[in-house]
C-alpha cells in the first residue's frame, strides 16, 4: 500500500513524502522524502493512481488554494515529473 501527502495538524504542515506499507510484514518504508529540486507542493484531498510503475497525483488543496496540477512519480528512479500545471 502506498501513501502520499496528507496533513499533520500538530505541525500545520502538508506533507510531500511517499510511504509504502508491506501488508505481509506490517513494515513501513519511506520511498521518497521531500526536499528534491522538482516536486509537487504538499497537499491533501487529491486523487492518486498507480499506472505502469508510476504514481499519478492530481489536484487537492494546500490549505489556501485548490490545486489543479498533475504530477508523475517514477517508482524505479524515485523522481517527479510535472505533467500539467494550470
Secondary structure as GFF3:
##gff-version 3
##sequence-region A 1 86
A	DSSP	beta_strand	2	4	.	.	.	ID=ss1
A	DSSP	beta_strand	7	8	.	.	.	ID=ss2
A	DSSP	beta_strand	13	14	.	.	.	ID=ss3
A	DSSP	beta_strand	18	22	.	.	.	ID=ss4
A	DSSP	beta_strand	27	32	.	.	.	ID=ss5
A	DSSP	beta_strand	47	51	.	.	.	ID=ss6
A	DSSP	beta_strand	54	61	.	.	.	ID=ss7
A	DSSP	beta_strand	66	74	.	.	.	ID=ss8
A	DSSP	beta_strand	79	85	.	.	.	ID=ss9
###
